[in-house]
């Protein structure tokens, strides 16, 4: 069972996530359209029993599987972004808000005009446990379609193993669109079961 709880002491602004007991695992598949999807991954994370502590466990029970980082922001140099994508395109002209690591070059403001939006972070391929979940996403007729895949059994201690085809696996789902931490959630229990 997974718990997303708001607790009085000590508080986290948007609630603490953790499992009820030590030894329980919650598997989080966190798809990020700008940080993981361009490189074909969904961020693989997990929950354990850790309660919030500002120093020892600031994310409470929520952790990333080993194999990151997925992204890193970069700052300004003399008031301008440190990097740009080597194609030199602004976001509205076919560019992206991210730069795939290896495609960065020093920023050249002669390539842009006032008001252009440019990339502000680099993304990196995920590795190991963190790269267990693959994704293919496409846009057609005004709709995003995402196909996600993962081995039924990964062998990772951080993943729920789908090793019993007769079991029902409880799960939850939330989505957000440019809302940072305000998610649309589904409150009723959902279960994954395998067809015969």
N, C-alpha and C positions, 0 to 999 in steps of 0.2 A: 504494500500500500504506500502511496506517495502522499505527502502532506505539503501544502503550500499554506503556511500559517502566518498570521500576524500576531506577534507576541508583544506583551507590554514591556518586558524587560529582557534583554536590551533590544531596542527597536531597530529594524531596518525599514527604510521608507516604504518599500513596496512589498514587504513580506519576506519571511524566511522560508527557504525550501530545504527539506530534509526528509529522510525516511524515519519511520517510527522507532526502529530498533537497529542496533549494531548488527552488521551482517546482511542487512537488506540492501538491494541495489535498485536504483531507478535509472533508466537509460534515457538520456535526452538527445534527441536528434534536432539540432538547431541549424536550420537552413537560413543563410544570409545572402540575399540576392547580389550584394555588392562585394562581399568578403570571401565567400566560399564557392558559390555557384559558378562563377566564371572559370574556375579551375576544376569543376566537376565533382565537388565534394559538398557534403553536409557536415557541419561541425559535430563531432561525436563527443558528448559530455555525459556525466553521470551524477547521481545523487547518492550520498551516504547519510549516516545518522548524525553528522556533526551539527551542533547548534551554533548560532551566531556568536562570535567573539570578535571584537574590533581588531585585535592583533592576531590571534591564533587562527581564526576562520572567518574572515570578513565576508565571504560568500556563503556562510553557513554550510549546508551540505552540498552545494553545487560546485562541481569541479569539471575541468576539461580533461579528457583522456590525454595521455602523453602523445606528443607529435606535432606541437605547434611551434611557433605562433602562426596565426592565420593572417594577421595584418599588423601594420605599424603606421601610425600617423607620422607626418613629417612637418616641420615648422617653416617659419619664414626666415629668409636671409635678406637683410636690407629691405624689409617690408614686402618681399615677394616670395612665393613658394620656392622651396629648395629645389624641387624637381618638377619635371613635366614628362609626359609620355613622349617617346621618341617620334611618334607620328605628328606631334604638335597640334592636335585637334582640341578645340574647346568642347565642353559637354554638349552643347546644343548643335554642334556640327560634326557629330559622330564620335566624339571623345567620351571618356568615362570618368567617373568620380574617383576611380582607383587606377593604379599602375601595377601591372604584373611585374614582380621583381625581375630585374634584368632588362626591362624596357625603359628604365628611367634615364634621363639625361638632365643636365643642368637647365634650369628654367630660363627661357628666352622670351621676354615679354614682347618682343617685336612680332611674335607669332599670334598675339591676341589683341582684341580691342576692348575698350572699356565695357564692363558689364558681363564679359565672358565668365563662365564658370569653369574651373579647372580642377584636376585631381588634387586630393589632399592626403591620400594614404596609399601605401603599397600593400599588395597581397602576396602571400607565399603559398606554395603547395603544401598541403598537410601531409604528414608522414605517420607510419605505424598505426597504433590504435586510433588516433584521431582521424585517420583517413579511411576508416572502415566503410563509411556510407557514401555511395556514389549517387550522383544526380544528373539528370538530363532535363533541361528546361527549355520550353519553346513558347513563343508568342504567336497566336494566330486568331484572327477574327475577334480581337479585343479581349482575349482570354489567355492567361498563363496556364500552361500545363506542365507539371513537374512529375517526373518519374524517378522514384527513389528506390535504390536497391542496396542490400547488404547480405552477406552470408548468414544463413540461419544460425550457425554456431561459429563464433569468431575466435574462441579460445581466450578472449580477454577477460580478466577479472572485473573490468569496468562495464561490461556489456551484459544485458539480459540475453541469455542463450535460448533460442527457439528450438530446443531439442526434444520437445514432446509435442508431436503433431495432434494429439488429442486434447491438449490443454487450451484454456482460454487465457489470453494475456491482456491484463488491464492496461489501458493507456488513456492519455488526455491529449487535447489538441488546443493550441492557441495560435492566433495570427495577429500581426500588427503591420501597419503600413505608415512609415514615417512617424510613429508614435513613441519610439524609444522604449518606454517601459509600460505603456498603457496598452495591454493586450486584449484582444477579443478572445474570450475563452468559452469552452463548452463544459458545462457543469455536470451533466449527467454522466454516469459511468459508460465507457466505451470498451469494447473487447475485440481483440484480434483472435480469430480462430481460423484454422486451415481447412480448406475443402478436402473432401475425400477423393 
